[in-house]
Amino acid sequence: MPRLLAAAALALLPYAAVSDGGAPAPALAPSSEPPTPRIAANLTTTNVFWPMEAAADGTVFACTYLPTLVLANRTRLIAHGRCYTEAQARACGGYHVDVLAARGALRRGVRATAPPLGPINLCQKHSDDGGRSWSRIRSIATGVTTGQLLWDRVGQVLIMQSSTLDDHAMFGHSILERRSTSLGETWGPARNLSAALPGAVTQLVAGLGGALQLSSSNRFHPNRMVWNGVGTVDNRSGALAWYSDDGGRSYQFSRSANSSAGIFLPDGISEESALAETPSGGIFLSSRNTVYHGPGLCNCRASVRFEKGGDSFGSMFPSPALVEPECEATMLNGDDNAAVMFHANPGACTH
């Protein structure tokens, strides 16, 4: 477990510079690994991705964005990131600005007009020594963004759920699920998960980070796999969660007594949630949000409790102990032990 906890703090992804006005910076040569950063907690740190990193085939990635990290088979760390080629470097510094503007236009009934970036790559690295050293960066998929990863200890398979993108690289159409039985060395064909989820699902976007597999001792649903994201279900939009009790062959949405759509956070509140199992057999979720930020507010994560292993959920509430700069965070349990939960997030965020 200590190895996994340390690794969760490693995926700090720096951004490549862009010139004024959002235009790409002049072409740069591939960059070697920079010095490892020092952080206030005085933990050992390791670079995972860095700007202008070159793959073995010569492709240069200007930056790597939206990190996802999971421990597979208790031996291998798998890191995923949404990576931009040097020609797409303008996205490295302005992704959030572009997305917010485009979504505002979409809600007003206007099609987003941001210039397309071209096919986005999903990049991967792995480490077999607890994060001290990493393999070279490589693209494992195009046309999808970083999503959630899970090591299914029952099926002994690595599962990835990632969002497809439109031609402006901003909106998800559906979620593709891929599996690897070789610890990420190769990935199988993509399955469109939208067809497996009940109800009419549109604009579905996968969450980020590690998905959750409940402990083998969970009193309600041992080894259940739980995922989260945002989308529109039965004409309601917002954050939602889905689970599988049969190794991913079928899925169901978590439900609320007063929401048939299964939406636990309303539209516009969150896209970046993290999950951990509680000792009572439920699930605690913390989420990036816009509700609890601002003058006089806690500037903290929005939280939701799921009952009975994720069957249903309650109302959203603030978690003042989980102060955040409205950014992606990570939450995980100890080694098959729901009595211990860890939460990590940045102390500051620049967009």
C-alpha positions in Angstrom: 0.0 0.0 0.0 2.7 2.6 0.7 4.0 2.2 -2.8 0.5 2.9 -4.2 0.0 5.9 -2.0 3.3 7.4 -3.1 2.5 6.8 -6.7 -0.8 8.6 -6.5 1.1 11.8 -5.8 3.4 11.4 -8.8 1.2 12.3 -11.7 1.8 16.0 -11.7 1.7 17.0 -15.3 3.4 20.3 -16.4 2.2 22.2 -19.4 4.1 23.4 -22.5 4.2 27.1 -23.0 2.1 28.8 -25.7 2.7 32.2 -27.2 0.5 35.3 -26.5 -2.9 35.2 -28.1 -3.1 31.4 -27.9 -1.0 30.8 -31.0 1.4 27.8 -30.8 4.9 28.5 -29.5 7.7 28.1 -32.0 8.7 24.5 -32.7 10.8 23.1 -30.0 13.2 20.1 -30.0 12.2 17.1 -27.9 12.9 17.7 -24.2 14.8 15.4 -21.9 13.3 14.6 -18.5 13.5 17.7 -16.2 14.7 17.7 -12.6 12.2 16.1 -10.2 10.1 18.6 -8.4 10.2 19.3 -4.6 6.9 19.5 -2.8 6.1 20.8 0.7 5.2 17.4 2.1 8.9 16.3 1.5 7.8 13.2 -0.3 9.9 11.5 -2.9 8.7 12.7 -6.3 9.1 11.3 -9.8 8.3 12.8 -13.2 5.7 10.8 -15.1 5.0 13.0 -18.2 6.7 16.3 -19.2 6.4 18.9 -22.0 7.9 18.1 -25.4 8.4 14.4 -24.5 9.3 12.2 -27.4 7.9 8.7 -28.0 10.0 5.9 -29.4 8.6 6.5 -32.9 9.7 10.1 -32.9 6.3 11.7 -32.1 6.7 14.7 -29.8 4.0 15.4 -27.3 3.8 19.1 -26.3 1.9 18.3 -23.0 0.0 15.6 -21.3 -3.2 16.4 -19.6 -5.9 14.8 -17.3 -3.8 12.2 -15.5 -5.1 8.7 -14.6 -3.1 6.2 -12.5 -3.8 2.7 -11.3 -1.9 -0.2 -9.7 -2.4 -3.4 -11.7 -1.8 -6.9 -10.2 0.0 -5.3 -7.2 3.1 -5.0 -9.4 2.6 -2.5 -12.3 1.6 1.2 -12.2 -0.2 2.3 -15.3 -0.4 6.0 -16.1 -2.7 7.4 -18.8 -2.9 11.0 -20.1 -4.5 13.0 -22.8 -1.6 14.0 -24.9 -1.2 16.7 -27.6 1.2 16.6 -30.4 3.5 19.6 -31.0 1.1 20.8 -33.7 -1.7 20.9 -31.1 0.4 22.8 -28.5 -2.1 25.7 -28.4 -4.4 23.4 -26.3 -1.8 23.0 -23.6 -2.5 26.4 -22.0 -6.1 27.1 -22.8 -8.1 23.9 -22.7 -10.4 25.0 -19.8 -11.0 28.4 -21.3 -12.0 26.9 -24.7 -14.3 24.3 -23.1 -16.1 26.7 -20.9 -16.7 29.1 -23.8 -17.9 26.3 -26.1 -20.2 24.8 -23.5 -21.7 28.3 -22.8 -22.4 28.6 -26.5 -23.9 25.2 -26.7 -26.3 26.0 -23.9 -27.4 29.1 -25.8 -28.1 26.9 -28.8 -25.0 27.9 -30.7 -22.5 25.4 -32.1 -19.0 25.7 -30.7 -16.7 27.3 -33.2 -13.3 26.7 -31.7 -10.9 25.4 -34.4 -10.5 21.7 -34.4 -7.3 20.2 -33.0 -7.3 17.0 -35.0 -7.2 13.5 -33.5 -6.3 13.6 -29.8 -4.0 10.8 -28.5 -4.4 8.8 -25.3 -0.9 8.1 -24.0 0.4 5.5 -21.6 3.4 4.7 -19.5 4.1 2.0 -17.0 6.4 1.4 -14.0 7.4 -1.9 -12.5 9.4 -0.5 -9.6 6.9 1.5 -7.7 7.1 4.6 -9.8 10.9 5.2 -9.5 11.3 4.7 -13.3 8.9 4.7 -16.2 8.6 3.3 -19.7 8.7 5.7 -22.7 5.5 7.5 -23.6 3.4 6.0 -26.3 0.0 6.6 -27.9 -2.4 3.7 -27.3 -5.6 5.2 -28.9 -6.8 8.2 -30.9 -10.0 10.1 -30.9 -10.6 9.5 -27.1 -9.7 11.4 -24.0 -8.4 10.1 -20.6 -11.1 8.3 -18.6 -11.1 5.9 -15.7 -8.9 2.8 -15.2 -9.6 -0.2 -13.0 -7.7 -3.4 -12.2 -10.3 -6.1 -11.8 -8.7 -8.4 -9.3 -11.4 -11.1 -9.9 -11.1 -11.3 -13.6 -7.4 -10.4 -13.6 -7.9 -7.8 -16.3 -7.2 -4.1 -16.8 -10.3 -2.1 -17.9 -10.3 1.3 -19.4 -13.4 3.5 -20.0 -12.7 6.6 -22.1 -14.8 9.2 -23.9 -15.0 9.7 -27.6 -14.6 13.2 -28.9 -16.2 15.4 -31.6 -14.3 17.2 -34.2 -13.6 20.1 -31.8 -12.2 17.8 -29.1 -14.5 19.1 -26.4 -17.6 17.0 -26.1 -18.1 13.3 -25.4 -20.5 11.3 -27.6 -20.2 8.0 -25.8 -17.8 5.9 -23.7 -15.6 3.2 -25.1 -14.5 0.3 -23.0 -11.2 -1.5 -23.7 -9.6 -4.4 -21.8 -6.0 -5.6 -21.4 -5.0 -9.0 -20.2 -1.3 -8.1 -20.5 -1.0 -5.4 -17.9 -1.4 -2.7 -20.6 1.1 -4.0 -23.1 -1.8 -4.5 -25.6 -5.4 -3.5 -25.5 -8.4 -5.3 -27.0 -11.1 -3.9 -29.3 -13.3 -1.1 -28.1 -16.8 -1.7 -27.0 -19.4 1.1 -27.0 -20.6 1.2 -23.5 -23.6 3.4 -24.2 -25.3 0.4 -25.7 -24.8 -1.5 -22.4 -26.1 1.2 -20.1 -29.9 1.2 -19.6 -32.0 4.1 -20.8 -31.3 6.8 -23.4 -27.8 8.1 -22.7 -26.4 11.1 -24.7 -23.3 13.3 -24.4 -21.8 10.7 -22.0 -18.3 11.6 -20.7 -16.2 9.2 -18.6 -14.8 10.4 -15.2 -11.1 10.7 -14.5 -8.7 8.6 -12.4 -9.2 5.2 -10.9 -12.6 3.6 -10.9 -13.6 1.7 -7.7 -13.8 -2.0 -7.1 -15.5 -2.8 -3.8 -13.6 -5.0 -1.3 -14.1 -8.7 -1.3 -15.6 -8.3 2.2 -18.2 -5.7 1.3 -21.4 -6.6 3.1 -23.7 -5.7 0.1 -21.8 -6.3 -3.2 -18.4 -7.9 -2.9 -16.1 -7.0 -5.8 -18.6 -4.7 -7.5 -17.0 -2.4 -10.1 -18.2 1.3 -9.8 -17.6 4.0 -12.4 -18.7 7.7 -12.7 -19.0 10.4 -15.3 -21.4 13.0 -16.6 -24.0 12.9 -19.3 -27.7 13.1 -20.1 -30.0 10.3 -19.1 -33.8 10.4 -19.5 -33.6 14.1 -20.5 -31.7 15.1 -17.3 -28.0 16.2 -17.4 -25.4 15.9 -14.6 -23.0 13.6 -12.9 -23.9 9.9 -12.6 -22.5 6.6 -11.6 -22.8 3.1 -13.0 -21.8 -0.3 -11.7 -21.4 -3.9 -12.7 -21.7 -7.1 -10.6 -20.8 -9.5 -13.4 -17.3 -8.4 -14.5 -18.6 -5.7 -16.8 -20.8 -7.8 -19.0 -23.8 -5.6 -17.9 -24.2 -2.2 -16.1 -26.8 -0.4 -14.1 -27.0 3.2 -12.9 -27.0 4.1 -9.2 -30.4 5.5 -8.3 -32.0 8.0 -6.1 -35.5 7.8 -4.6 -36.4 11.1 -6.2 -34.4 10.8 -9.4 -35.2 8.1 -11.9 -32.3 9.4 -14.1 -29.7 8.6 -11.5 -28.2 12.1 -11.5 -26.5 12.8 -8.2 -25.0 16.2 -9.0 -26.9 18.7 -11.3 -25.7 20.0 -14.6 -22.6 22.2 -14.6 -21.6 21.2 -11.1 -18.9 18.6 -11.7 -17.0 16.5 -14.1 -14.2 15.2 -11.9 -15.3 12.9 -9.1 -13.4 10.4 -7.0 -14.7 7.3 -5.2 -13.7 5.3 -2.1 -15.5 2.5 -0.1 -16.7 3.2 3.4 -16.4 0.8 6.4 -20.2 0.5 6.4 -20.2 -0.9 2.9 -21.2 2.3 1.1 -19.3 4.7 -1.1 -18.0 8.2 -0.4 -17.7 10.4 -3.5 -15.9 13.8 -3.6 -16.2 16.0 -6.6 -14.9 19.2 -8.2 -17.7 21.7 -8.1 -18.8 25.3 -8.6 -21.3 25.5 -5.7 -19.0 25.6 -2.7 -16.4 28.1 -4.1 -16.3 31.8 -3.7 -16.4 34.5 -1.0 -17.6 33.1 2.3 -17.7 29.6 1.1 -15.5 26.6 2.0 -13.7 26.4 -1.4 -14.0 22.6 -0.9 -15.1 19.4 -2.6 -18.8 18.6 -3.1 -19.5 15.2 -1.6 -22.2 12.5 -1.9 -22.7 9.2 0.0 -23.8 6.1 -1.8 -25.7 3.4 0.2 -25.5 -0.4 0.0 -22.4 -0.6 -2.2 -23.6 2.0 -4.7 -27.3 1.0 -5.2 -28.5 4.4 -4.3 -27.2 7.8 -3.2 -28.2 10.8 -1.0 -27.9 14.5 -1.3 -24.9 16.6 -2.1 -23.1 18.3 0.8 -19.8 20.3 1.3 -16.6 18.7 2.8 -14.7 21.6 4.4 -11.8 19.3 5.2 -11.2 18.6 1.5 -10.1 22.1 0.4 -9.4 22.3 -3.3 -8.8 24.9 -6.0 -11.6 23.5 -8.2 -9.5 20.9 -9.9 -9.1 17.2 -10.4 -8.5 15.0 -7.3 -7.8 11.4 -6.4 -9.3 9.2 -3.7 -8.6 5.6 -2.9 -8.7 2.9 -0.3 -6.1 0.9 1.4 -5.3 -2.6 0.0 -8.7 -4.2 -0.1 -9.5 -2.4 3.2 -12.4 0.0 3.3 -11.5 1.2 6.7 -8.8 3.5 5.3 -9.4 6.2 2.7 -6.8 8.5 1.1 -7.6 11.8 -0.6 -5.2 13.9 -2.6 -5.6 17.1 -4.7 -3.5 20.1 -5.9 -3.0 23.0 -3.6 -3.4 25.4 -6.6 -4.5 25.2 -10.1 -3.6 27.4 -13.1 -5.7 27.3 -16.3 
